[in-house]
């Protein structure tokens, strides 16, 4: 009997990367249900959010998706930086190569492997995939402008030799990207001498050798960056198939917090509520939380704010809002604001008619979710490539306004108040965001650019 065709997906462990890759698998299946999807999972070196329930729900809903769990391996690196959680991820991925190789061998005995798609953090696996005949593609979980910067990174590495990008004070001119400060580049490449920096340089060099790069964006959103990669940088094998977003994770449905948030929003006027949410790793100091509260109070606007514990209190299960926020704040703002602890159902909230603005940490998934909901953003980056994303969505795409920090990174209540009032008004940013919402919907239709890109890719795997 002829073997069934299969595609192997290899995501990086953090939840944002994992969910994006799983959604890619679902999308591939929706276009070609005869395929079998195999997802190789390496356990995360830290556990900010459990993935077990999510994986279980996907397995039960999509029998054509099989998860392969790699055993836990302890990794040590002399150059690992405590400043980068990415270093921990890279270490465990490197140490998992032999187990991944064994898993690929096992899958290949029962299935006809047509392609493997890897997260860019998983570049080290190329050392073992060379033993197989299938093509290897990257799945890039950020935008096309960020991808263009990675194509250019080896050049930056040479032209700034001996200097850290965080110390480069002239604007960098990267093809396809607005002029950008060195300090706004992705956090892992700001400082030489660590394994995470070396890994990103290696990844950037491997990009042009790959079979192709699948990217979670669409032509209308990042047309200049996509054209730059294909024409100026001469890499033709880029496949913009987005936006891929999670409408709602199965285990989130009927969550008490979800019911509470959405019920409260039901009672608010249309486009009157500002939503503040900063991702699973987005944390603020106690002092900064109080400053945000003061700014929200002074703004006079309605708000829905997700508050997480400060870093020093992360071992506590739920935030104590009365001690974290200014005295009396909850009482004074109770008639127009709602503060929720740790988590809110981001996509349903963004798509609620009452929400008119979004203060975000600029994670790419959150940006796409906001675009698809037509909600303009206040960009407040915190880690990873988020400062880079802020430059792109503020200066290039113009679907956000910036939250400006002091030199120490602190944001005053006055700045919060100013930006809240600005984003809640009708203006060019809201208009452009609505245009991008319509363009996102169009890209995914049968005549759309993203649908065409995915169809071409699938036909190359399974003619």
C-alpha positions as CSV (number, residue, x, y, z in Angstrom):
1,X,0.0,0.0,0.0
2,X,1.3,3.5,-0.9
3,X,2.4,5.6,2.0
4,X,0.3,8.7,2.9
5,X,2.0,12.0,2.2
6,X,3.0,13.9,5.3
7,X,4.4,17.3,6.3
8,X,6.5,17.7,9.5
9,X,6.3,20.9,11.5
10,X,9.0,21.8,14.0
11,X,8.0,24.8,16.2
12,X,10.0,26.6,18.8
13,X,8.7,25.9,22.3
14,X,7.2,29.3,23.4
15,X,3.4,29.3,23.2
16,X,3.2,32.1,20.6
17,X,5.5,30.2,18.2
18,X,3.8,26.9,18.9
19,X,0.3,28.1,18.3
20,X,1.3,29.9,15.1
21,X,2.8,26.7,13.8
22,X,-0.2,24.6,14.8
23,X,-2.5,27.1,13.0
24,X,-0.3,26.7,9.9
25,X,-0.8,23.0,10.1
26,X,-4.6,23.5,10.3
27,X,-4.5,25.8,7.3
28,X,-2.5,23.3,5.2
29,X,-5.0,20.6,6.1
30,X,-7.9,22.8,5.1
31,X,-6.4,23.1,1.6
32,X,-5.3,19.4,1.4
33,X,-7.2,17.1,3.8
34,X,-5.4,14.1,2.4
35,X,-2.1,15.1,4.1
36,X,-0.9,13.9,7.5
37,X,0.6,16.7,9.7
38,X,3.3,15.7,12.3
39,X,4.4,18.3,14.8
40,X,7.6,17.7,16.8
41,X,7.5,19.2,20.3
42,X,10.5,20.1,22.4
43,X,9.6,20.9,26.0
44,X,10.2,24.5,26.9
45,X,13.0,25.3,29.4
46,X,10.5,27.4,31.4
47,X,6.7,27.2,31.7
48,X,5.0,30.6,31.5
49,X,1.8,29.0,30.2
50,X,0.9,25.3,30.0
51,X,0.4,23.9,26.5
52,X,-1.0,20.5,27.5
53,X,-4.7,21.4,27.4
54,X,-4.2,23.2,24.1
55,X,-2.4,20.3,22.5
56,X,-5.0,17.8,23.7
57,X,-7.8,19.9,22.3
58,X,-6.1,20.2,18.9
59,X,-5.4,16.4,18.8
60,X,-9.1,15.6,19.5
61,X,-10.4,18.1,17.0
62,X,-7.9,17.3,14.2
63,X,-7.1,13.6,14.0
64,X,-4.8,14.2,11.0
65,X,-2.4,16.2,13.3
66,X,0.0,14.0,15.4
67,X,2.2,15.5,18.1
68,X,5.6,13.9,18.8
69,X,7.0,14.8,22.2
70,X,10.8,14.9,22.5
71,X,12.2,14.0,25.9
72,X,13.5,16.8,28.2
73,X,17.2,17.5,27.9
74,X,19.2,19.7,30.2
75,X,21.4,22.1,28.2
76,X,24.3,24.2,29.4
77,X,26.2,27.0,27.5
78,X,29.0,29.1,28.7
79,X,27.9,32.0,26.6
80,X,24.3,31.9,27.5
81,X,23.0,35.3,28.5
82,X,20.6,35.6,31.5
83,X,19.1,38.6,29.7
84,X,17.7,36.5,26.9
85,X,15.1,33.7,27.4
86,X,15.9,32.9,23.8
87,X,19.2,31.5,24.9
88,X,17.5,28.9,27.0
89,X,15.3,28.0,24.0
90,X,18.2,27.7,21.6
91,X,20.2,25.5,24.1
92,X,17.4,22.9,24.4
93,X,16.7,22.9,20.7
94,X,20.4,22.3,19.9
95,X,20.5,19.4,22.5
96,X,17.4,17.8,20.9
97,X,18.9,17.2,17.5
98,X,19.5,13.5,17.9
99,X,16.0,12.9,19.2
100,X,14.5,14.9,16.4
101,X,16.5,12.8,13.9
102,X,15.2,9.6,15.5
103,X,11.6,11.0,15.3
104,X,12.0,11.9,11.6
105,X,13.3,8.4,10.9
106,X,10.4,6.9,12.7
107,X,7.8,9.0,10.8
108,X,9.5,8.3,7.5
109,X,9.0,4.5,7.9
110,X,5.2,5.0,7.9
111,X,4.8,8.1,5.8
112,X,6.1,9.8,2.6
113,X,7.6,13.0,4.0
114,X,7.1,15.7,1.4
115,X,8.5,18.7,3.4
116,X,9.6,19.9,6.8
117,X,8.8,23.4,8.1
118,X,11.0,24.7,10.9
119,X,10.8,27.8,13.2
120,X,13.8,30.1,12.7
121,X,14.9,29.3,16.3
122,X,15.3,25.6,15.1
123,X,18.1,26.3,12.6
124,X,20.4,23.9,14.4
125,X,18.2,21.0,13.2
126,X,19.6,21.5,9.6
127,X,22.6,19.4,10.9
128,X,20.4,16.3,11.0
129,X,17.8,17.0,8.2
130,X,20.6,16.7,5.6
131,X,20.2,12.9,6.0
132,X,16.7,13.1,4.4
133,X,15.6,14.0,0.8
134,X,12.7,16.3,1.7
135,X,13.0,20.1,1.3
136,X,13.2,22.2,4.5
137,X,11.3,25.5,4.8
138,X,11.4,28.2,7.4
139,X,8.2,29.5,9.0
140,X,8.9,33.1,10.1
141,X,6.5,34.1,12.9
142,X,7.1,37.8,12.6
143,X,6.6,40.2,9.7
144,X,8.2,40.7,6.3
145,X,10.1,43.8,7.3
146,X,11.7,41.9,10.2
147,X,12.5,39.1,7.8
148,X,14.2,41.6,5.5
149,X,16.3,42.8,8.4
150,X,17.5,39.2,9.0
151,X,18.6,38.9,5.4
152,X,20.6,42.0,5.9
153,X,21.9,41.1,9.4
154,X,25.2,39.4,8.2
155,X,26.0,42.7,6.4
156,X,25.3,44.7,9.6
157,X,27.4,42.3,11.5
158,X,30.4,43.1,9.2
159,X,29.9,46.8,8.9
160,X,29.5,47.3,12.7
161,X,32.4,44.9,13.6
162,X,33.6,45.5,17.1
163,X,30.4,47.5,17.9
164,X,27.2,46.5,19.5
165,X,24.0,47.5,17.7
166,X,22.6,48.9,20.9
167,X,25.5,51.4,20.8
168,X,25.1,52.5,17.1
169,X,23.6,56.0,17.3
170,X,23.2,56.6,13.6
171,X,20.0,55.3,11.9
172,X,20.4,52.0,10.1
173,X,19.4,51.8,6.5
174,X,18.1,48.3,5.9
175,X,16.5,47.4,2.5
176,X,12.7,47.3,2.9
177,X,12.7,48.8,6.4
178,X,12.1,52.4,7.6
179,X,15.3,54.0,9.0
180,X,15.8,52.5,12.4
181,X,17.9,53.0,15.5
182,X,20.3,50.3,16.4
183,X,18.7,50.0,19.8
184,X,15.3,49.2,18.1
185,X,16.6,46.1,16.4
186,X,15.5,42.7,17.9
187,X,16.8,42.3,21.4
188,X,18.8,39.1,20.8
189,X,21.1,40.9,18.2
190,X,21.8,44.1,20.2
191,X,24.9,42.7,21.9
192,X,27.7,40.6,20.6
193,X,29.4,37.8,22.5
194,X,26.4,35.6,23.4
195,X,25.2,32.4,21.8
196,X,21.9,34.0,20.9
197,X,23.6,36.6,18.8
198,X,25.7,34.0,17.0
199,X,22.6,31.8,16.4
200,X,20.8,34.7,14.8
201,X,23.8,35.4,12.5
202,X,23.8,31.7,11.5
203,X,20.1,31.7,10.9
204,X,20.4,34.8,8.7
205,X,23.1,33.2,6.6
206,X,21.0,30.0,6.2
207,X,17.9,31.9,5.1
208,X,19.1,32.3,1.5
209,X,20.1,28.6,1.2
210,X,16.7,27.4,2.3
211,X,14.0,25.9,0.1
212,X,11.8,28.8,1.0
213,X,10.4,31.0,3.8
214,X,6.7,30.8,4.8
215,X,5.7,34.1,6.5
216,X,2.7,35.1,8.5
217,X,1.8,38.3,6.7
218,X,0.1,39.5,3.5
219,X,1.0,41.6,0.5
220,X,-1.1,44.6,1.2
221,X,0.2,44.9,4.8
222,X,3.9,44.7,3.9
223,X,4.1,45.2,0.2
224,X,7.4,47.1,0.2
225,X,9.3,44.7,2.4
226,X,8.0,41.7,0.4
227,X,9.1,43.3,-2.9
228,X,12.5,44.2,-1.4
229,X,13.1,40.6,-0.4
230,X,12.1,39.2,-3.8
231,X,13.6,41.9,-6.1
232,X,16.4,43.7,-4.3
233,X,17.6,40.8,-2.1
234,X,16.9,38.3,-4.9
235,X,15.2,35.7,-2.7
236,X,12.2,34.5,-4.7
237,X,11.0,31.7,-2.4
238,X,9.0,33.8,0.1
239,X,5.5,32.7,0.7
240,X,3.3,35.3,2.5
241,X,0.2,33.2,3.4
242,X,-1.2,35.3,6.4
243,X,-2.8,36.5,8.4
244,X,-2.9,33.3,10.4
245,X,-4.5,34.0,13.7
246,X,-6.3,31.9,16.4
247,X,-9.9,33.0,16.6
248,X,-10.2,31.2,20.0
249,X,-8.4,28.4,21.6
250,X,-10.7,25.5,22.4
251,X,-9.8,25.4,26.1
252,X,-10.6,29.1,26.5
253,X,-14.3,28.7,25.6
254,X,-16.6,29.2,28.6
255,X,-13.7,30.3,30.7
256,X,-15.2,32.4,33.6
257,X,-12.9,35.3,32.8
258,X,-14.0,35.3,29.2
259,X,-17.6,35.3,30.1
260,X,-17.0,38.1,32.6
261,X,-15.0,40.3,30.1
262,X,-17.4,39.9,27.2
263,X,-20.5,40.4,29.4
264,X,-19.0,43.7,30.7
265,X,-18.1,44.8,27.1
266,X,-21.7,44.1,26.1
267,X,-22.8,46.9,28.4
268,X,-20.4,49.5,26.9
269,X,-21.0,51.9,24.0
270,X,-19.6,51.0,20.5
271,X,-15.8,51.7,20.1
272,X,-15.6,53.3,23.6
273,X,-13.3,50.9,25.4
274,X,-9.5,50.8,25.3
275,X,-8.0,47.3,25.7
276,X,-4.6,47.0,27.4
277,X,-2.9,43.6,27.2
278,X,0.8,42.7,27.0
279,X,1.3,39.0,26.2
280,X,2.3,36.0,28.4
281,X,5.8,37.4,29.1
282,X,4.9,41.1,29.3
283,X,5.5,42.3,32.8
284,X,5.7,45.7,34.5
285,X,7.2,46.9,37.7
286,X,4.9,47.8,40.6
287,X,5.8,51.5,40.0
288,X,4.9,51.3,36.3
289,X,1.6,49.6,37.0
290,X,0.6,52.5,39.3
291,X,1.6,55.0,36.6
292,X,-0.5,53.2,34.0
293,X,-3.5,53.3,36.4
294,X,-3.0,57.1,37.0
295,X,-2.9,57.7,33.3
296,X,-6.0,55.7,32.6
297,X,-7.9,57.5,35.4
298,X,-6.9,60.9,34.1
299,X,-7.8,60.1,30.5
300,X,-11.5,59.7,31.4
301,X,-11.9,56.9,28.9
302,X,-13.4,53.4,29.4
303,X,-10.8,50.6,29.6
304,X,-10.4,46.9,30.0
305,X,-6.9,46.2,31.4
306,X,-5.2,42.9,31.9
307,X,-2.8,43.1,34.9
308,X,-0.1,40.6,35.7
309,X,2.1,40.4,38.7
310,X,5.4,42.3,38.6
311,X,8.5,40.1,38.0
312,X,9.3,39.9,41.7
313,X,5.9,38.5,42.4
314,X,5.7,35.9,39.6
315,X,5.7,33.0,42.1
316,X,2.2,34.2,43.3
317,X,-0.8,32.8,41.4
318,X,-3.0,35.8,41.0
319,X,-2.2,39.6,41.4
320,X,-3.5,41.4,44.4
321,X,-5.1,44.4,42.6
322,X,-5.7,46.5,45.7
323,X,-2.0,46.4,46.7
324,X,-0.7,46.8,43.1
325,X,-2.8,49.7,42.0
326,X,-3.2,53.2,43.6
327,X,-5.4,53.4,46.6
328,X,-9.0,53.8,45.7
329,X,-8.4,53.4,41.9
330,X,-10.7,50.4,41.5
331,X,-13.6,52.3,43.2
332,X,-13.0,55.6,41.4
333,X,-12.9,53.9,38.0
334,X,-15.4,51.1,38.6
335,X,-18.2,52.7,36.6
336,X,-16.0,52.9,33.4
337,X,-13.2,50.4,33.7
338,X,-12.6,46.7,34.3
339,X,-9.3,45.3,35.5
340,X,-8.8,41.5,35.0
341,X,-6.1,39.4,36.6
342,X,-3.4,37.8,34.4
343,X,-5.5,36.8,31.3
344,X,-8.3,37.9,28.9
345,X,-9.6,36.3,25.7
346,X,-7.7,38.7,23.4
347,X,-9.2,37.9,20.0
348,X,-12.9,37.9,21.2
349,X,-12.2,41.1,23.0
350,X,-10.6,42.8,20.1
351,X,-13.5,41.8,17.8
352,X,-16.1,43.1,20.3
353,X,-17.9,46.2,18.9
354,X,-17.3,48.1,22.2
355,X,-13.5,48.0,21.7
356,X,-12.0,51.1,20.0
357,X,-8.3,50.9,20.8
358,X,-5.6,48.5,21.8
359,X,-2.4,49.1,23.9
360,X,-0.1,46.2,22.9
361,X,3.4,44.9,23.5
362,X,3.8,44.6,19.6
363,X,4.1,40.8,19.4
364,X,3.4,40.0,15.8
365,X,0.5,37.7,16.6
366,X,-1.2,40.5,18.6
367,X,-0.5,43.0,15.7
368,X,-2.2,40.7,13.2
369,X,-5.1,40.0,15.6
370,X,-5.6,43.8,16.0
371,X,-5.4,44.3,12.2
372,X,-8.0,41.6,11.5
373,X,-10.3,43.2,14.1
374,X,-9.8,46.7,12.6
375,X,-8.6,48.1,16.0
376,X,-5.9,50.8,16.0
377,X,-2.9,50.3,18.3
378,X,-0.8,52.1,20.8
379,X,2.6,50.5,20.5
380,X,4.4,49.7,23.8
381,X,7.1,47.1,23.1
382,X,8.7,45.1,25.9
383,X,11.0,42.4,24.6
384,X,12.1,40.2,21.6
385,X,11.6,42.0,18.2
386,X,8.8,44.2,19.5
387,X,10.7,47.5,19.3
388,X,11.4,46.7,15.7
389,X,7.7,45.9,15.1
390,X,6.8,49.3,16.6
391,X,8.9,51.1,14.0
392,X,7.2,49.1,11.3
393,X,3.6,49.6,12.4
394,X,4.0,53.3,13.4
395,X,6.3,54.6,10.6
396,X,5.7,52.2,7.7
397,X,2.2,50.8,7.9
398,X,0.8,53.7,10.0
399,X,-1.7,51.6,12.0
400,X,-0.4,52.5,15.4
401,X,0.9,55.4,17.5
402,X,3.9,55.0,19.8
403,X,4.0,55.0,23.6
404,X,7.1,57.1,24.3
405,X,9.4,56.0,27.2
406,X,12.0,57.9,29.1
407,X,15.7,57.0,28.7
408,X,15.2,54.5,31.5
409,X,12.3,52.9,29.8
410,X,9.7,54.3,32.2
411,X,6.4,55.7,30.8
412,X,4.7,58.5,32.7
413,X,1.0,58.8,33.5
414,X,1.0,61.9,31.4
415,X,2.2,60.0,28.4
416,X,-0.3,57.2,29.0
417,X,-3.2,59.8,29.3
418,X,-2.1,61.5,26.1
419,X,-1.8,58.4,24.0
420,X,-5.1,57.0,25.3
421,X,-7.0,60.1,24.3
422,X,-5.2,60.2,20.9
423,X,-5.9,56.6,19.9
424,X,-9.6,56.7,20.9
425,X,-10.3,59.5,18.4
426,X,-11.2,59.0,14.8
427,X,-8.3,59.8,12.6
428,X,-5.8,58.6,9.9
429,X,-4.6,55.6,12.1
430,X,-8.1,54.3,12.6
431,X,-8.9,54.7,8.9
432,X,-5.7,52.9,7.8
433,X,-6.4,50.1,10.2
434,X,-9.8,49.6,8.8
435,X,-8.3,49.5,5.3
436,X,-5.9,46.8,6.4
437,X,-8.7,44.8,8.0
438,X,-10.5,44.7,4.6
439,X,-7.2,43.8,2.8
440,X,-6.6,41.0,5.3
441,X,-10.0,39.5,4.5
442,X,-9.4,39.9,0.8
443,X,-6.0,38.2,1.0
444,X,-7.5,35.0,2.3
445,X,-10.3,34.7,-0.3
446,X,-10.0,32.3,-3.3
447,X,-8.7,35.1,-5.5
448,X,-6.5,36.6,-2.8
449,X,-2.7,36.8,-2.6
450,X,-2.3,34.6,0.5
451,X,-4.6,31.9,-0.9
452,X,-2.6,31.9,-4.1
453,X,0.8,31.7,-2.3
454,X,-0.3,28.7,-0.2
455,X,-1.9,26.9,-3.2
456,X,1.3,27.2,-5.2
457,X,3.3,25.9,-2.2
458,X,1.1,22.9,-1.7
459,X,1.2,22.0,-5.3
460,X,5.0,22.0,-5.2
461,X,4.9,19.4,-2.4
462,X,2.1,17.2,-3.7
463,X,1.7,17.8,-7.5
